[in-house]
Amino acid sequence: MVVRWIAERAVKWVLIALAFSALASLLLIAVFIFKEGVPFIVRVGLKDFLLSSEWDPQAGRFGVFAMIVASLCVTFGAMIVGAPLGVAGAIFLNEFVSRRITRIVKPAIELLAGIPSVVYGFIGVVAVAPLIREHLGGPGLSLLCASLILGVMVLPTIMSVAADAISSVPNSYREGALALGATRWQSVRMVILKAARSGIVAGVILGLGRAVGETMAVIMVAGNTVQVPGSVLDPVRTLTTNIALEMGHATGLHRQALFATGVVLFVVIMILNALTMAAMKRGHAGK
Amino acid sequence: MNADVKIEVRNLDVFIGNTRALRGVTIDVPARSILGIIGPAGSGKTVFLRTLNRLNDLTRGFRATGRVLLDGADILAPGADVVGIRKRVGMLFALPVPLPMSIFDNVAFGPRLAGTRSRRTLRQIVESSLKAAFLWEEVKDRLNTSSLRLSGGQQQRLCLARVLAMEPEVILLDEPCSGLDPVSTARIEEALAELKARYTIILVTNNTKQAARVACNTAFFLMGELVEVGPTSKIFISPSDPRTNDYVIGKFG
């Protein structure tokens, strides 16, 4: 009996330790970035750092405003492309085609998630950017190009989470709505999307997280000019790409500035997450 | 065609996959009365019911031959307007299926589909439907709360109100009281007794006593076959088929 009691106890503590190790690594990362970045922000001044668009490390100018705007624009653009496609695809696969087709199409789309981001970037450079340059003008490597590529990249995430949410809506809801004389589309719009809403929002949040953090593909297709974009055809540099582009050769104050960029990225992601969580809660309260 | 017959079923065979779920069912459903359908599990009662509003279309492997005439028009015909049929033939399920929205929106669902937009008209429809389903007094002060907060019995009456709000001609009930307590069951039966003056009602039930209490006519299904149909008193007191007799006196099933 005593041995069993000890074993139970031991398992419990091991599991607790494992659960907290994930939390601990998150904490360590946060502490590390903040420790390196915050002194820099204090030194330069929060206002000059956040609200200036001048980024010229050689001249000692470190303003990240343009990159914050660029990150938000690229993410938002990616969601405009990816979210409607992902949700529509999820509805289509669950409600409008035979299960046989779903079994072929869904894994294929999920496979998209496994393609390395560098390959997406490559496709953006050789296929999408020239199209934009020829038909819409501008340099091609641009906010628009990054949004399109990222939109396709987040598509499988959004779609597979949304599809799971929709397929877990009880069949009785479908029958209930149809028995009341709803058409297929009416039952989807008025009942199924409502019932699956929280899962669909979760999928969009996951996609959002992926879009904010994506670096490699964005470096290749966004053009990387530090500027507040005036149109979707302008090249931009995001927070993530700024760090990746310059970390290799940065020293001293410049290096600290990149850590501070990381702090900003951290905070931006936290705010986006909080906003979407709040939106989700409000959706629930209406139920 | 007899003017008082709402639905004529002729030689209805139903297959689901390779299983023959109904065998040559021929029956007349009289208008403005309650037809009770009894029979053991797996006898095809529910399949029969779901054929009458084409809900079986959703079942994979479903195939039907024969004719089902609703006011003389074949609802199994290839060009039949399925959505229109479902608006005329309402259905109540064994488990209450309140949709994830407010009480008001649940009842207003059908009228809204039909294109009713006026808030005032909708309110009138909701009130009269809830009254007809004997639910109004219990929910009139909280029409905007979620329908999922109601008790099981209330949910089932809500579903009945929702069907009534569509102003159907026929109401199909698939064991509507199987999950309910005796008091809620009595409420539903009370509502049915009043509704039969205006609607054609088909009630599938596993509870033979319920059929005896509320049905005007009763049909007995066994293994996909319609064994016997007739006035309820005859079915329960002097059935012509020995199998019916065995079932209603509780020898099997």
Interface residues (C-beta under 8 A of the other chain):
Chain A: S172 Y173 R174 E175 G176 A177 L178 A179 L180 G181 A182 T183 Q186 M190 V191 K194 A195 K287
Chain B: N53 L55 L58 V83 G84 R86 K87 G90 M91 F93 L95 V97 L99 P100 M101 F109 G110 L113 A114 S146 L148 C159 R162 V163 M166
